[in-house]
Amino acid sequence: MPLPLFLAMIAFVIAASGATLALAFWAEVPLMALAFAALAGSLALGARQWR
């Protein structure tokens, strides 16, 4: 993978996570709900790799 594409992908992931957090804070989503959603997503992806 070329370095500029790799760096662009990293920048996109950081920007997307920042936008997600900003939107969640703007909508006044409880931090525990956000943490639970992140944990559930992590567990789902982890369980998917076990197959």
Backbone as CSV, one residue per row, in Angstrom:
resi,resn,N_x,N_y,N_z,CA_x,CA_y,CA_z,C_x,C_y,C_z
1,MET,0.857,-1.166,0.000,0.000,0.000,0.000,0.910,1.238,0.000
2,PRO,0.665,2.160,-0.905,1.491,3.368,-0.961,1.312,4.219,0.307
3,LEU,2.388,4.878,0.691,2.383,5.669,1.915,1.328,6.779,1.913
4,PRO,1.139,7.546,0.824,0.103,8.589,0.871,-1.302,8.031,1.107
5,LEU,-1.599,6.879,0.529,-2.908,6.265,0.740,-3.061,5.818,2.191
6,PHE,-2.005,5.241,2.745,-2.030,4.805,4.136,-2.253,5.989,5.074
7,LEU,-1.533,7.087,4.849,-1.687,8.272,5.688,-3.068,8.896,5.528
8,ALA,-3.612,8.860,4.321,-4.956,9.386,4.094,-5.992,8.542,4.826
9,MET,-5.808,7.233,4.842,-6.738,6.366,5.564,-6.690,6.638,7.064
10,ILE,-5.499,6.837,7.608,-5.371,7.149,9.031,-6.043,8.482,9.337
11,ALA,-5.824,9.476,8.479,-6.444,10.791,8.687,-7.967,10.688,8.613
12,PHE,-8.482,9.865,7.704,-9.924,9.689,7.585,-10.510,9.036,8.833
13,VAL,-9.832,8.050,9.374,-10.316,7.371,10.591,-10.316,8.334,11.775
14,ILE,-9.276,9.146,11.896,-9.217,10.114,12.988,-10.317,11.162,12.831
15,ALA,-10.535,11.635,11.603,-11.585,12.631,11.367,-12.972,12.038,11.628
16,ALA,-13.182,10.800,11.221,-14.483,10.157,11.439,-14.749,9.945,12.926
17,SER,-13.738,9.561,13.677,-13.946,9.373,15.115,-14.189,10.713,15.808
18,GLY,-13.506,11.739,15.379,-13.749,13.065,15.940,-15.148,13.562,15.637
19,ALA,-15.609,13.333,14.407,-16.967,13.739,14.038,-18.008,12.944,14.825
20,THR,-17.747,11.681,15.059,-18.667,10.852,15.841,-18.764,11.354,17.279
21,LEU,-17.621,11.656,17.875,-17.633,12.171,19.246,-18.308,13.535,19.323
22,ALA,-18.040,14.399,18.361,-18.658,15.724,18.359,-20.175,15.610,18.224
23,LEU,-20.633,14.740,17.339,-22.069,14.551,17.156,-22.713,13.953,18.407
24,ALA,-22.022,13.020,19.049,-22.558,12.406,20.260,-22.655,13.434,21.392
25,PHE,-21.649,14.278,21.534,-21.705,15.312,22.573,-22.762,16.350,22.253
26,TRP,-22.929,16.693,20.976,-23.942,17.668,20.575,-25.352,17.136,20.841
27,ALA,-25.551,15.825,20.608,-26.856,15.203,20.825,-27.058,14.809,22.287
28,GLU,-26.072,15.088,23.127,-26.121,14.795,24.558,-26.360,13.312,24.846
29,VAL,-25.646,12.481,24.091,-25.686,11.037,24.335,-24.844,10.765,25.584
30,PRO,-25.347,9.977,26.517,-24.551,9.676,27.719,-23.249,8.963,27.352
31,LEU,-22.187,9.299,28.065,-20.884,8.729,27.772,-20.877,7.219,27.968
32,MET,-21.642,6.727,28.920,-21.705,5.279,29.144,-22.348,4.568,27.950
33,ALA,-23.331,5.192,27.311,-23.948,4.588,26.127,-22.948,4.519,24.983
34,LEU,-22.147,5.557,24.838,-21.116,5.568,23.801,-20.063,4.493,24.077
35,ALA,-19.673,4.366,25.353,-18.696,3.351,25.731,-19.257,1.946,25.512
36,PHE,-20.540,1.750,25.829,-21.160,0.440,25.619,-21.220,0.092,24.135
37,ALA,-21.527,1.072,23.294,-21.575,0.824,21.854,-20.187,0.465,21.319
38,ALA,-19.153,1.146,21.802,-17.788,0.836,21.378,-17.381,-0.563,21.834
39,LEU,-17.745,-0.922,23.062,-17.424,-2.252,23.576,-18.153,-3.337,22.794
40,ALA,-19.424,-3.114,22.495,-20.199,-4.101,21.739,-19.617,-4.281,20.337
41,GLY,-19.232,-3.186,19.703,-18.619,-3.283,18.374,-17.290,-4.019,18.412
42,SER,-16.506,-3.748,19.436,-15.223,-4.434,19.574,-15.417,-5.933,19.802
43,LEU,-16.386,-6.290,20.647,-16.651,-7.711,20.890,-17.182,-8.405,19.639
44,ALA,-18.010,-7.708,18.869,-18.554,-8.302,17.644,-17.441,-8.559,16.635
45,LEU,-16.535,-7.614,16.492,-15.432,-7.814,15.551,-14.455,-8.866,16.057
46,GLY,-14.257,-8.918,17.368,-13.380,-9.941,17.930,-13.955,-11.335,17.774
47,ALA,-15.264,-11.477,17.965,-15.903,-12.785,17.801,-15.902,-13.216,16.340
48,ARG,-15.936,-12.252,15.454,-15.935,-12.560,14.016,-14.591,-13.157,13.591
49,GLN,-13.498,-12.786,14.261,-12.176,-13.294,13.890,-11.946,-14.708,14.389
50,TRP,-12.732,-15.189,15.324,-12.534,-16.516,15.884,-12.941,-17.633,14.937
51,ARG,-13.750,-17.316,13.961,-14.222,-18.364,13.043,-13.124,-18.863,12.166
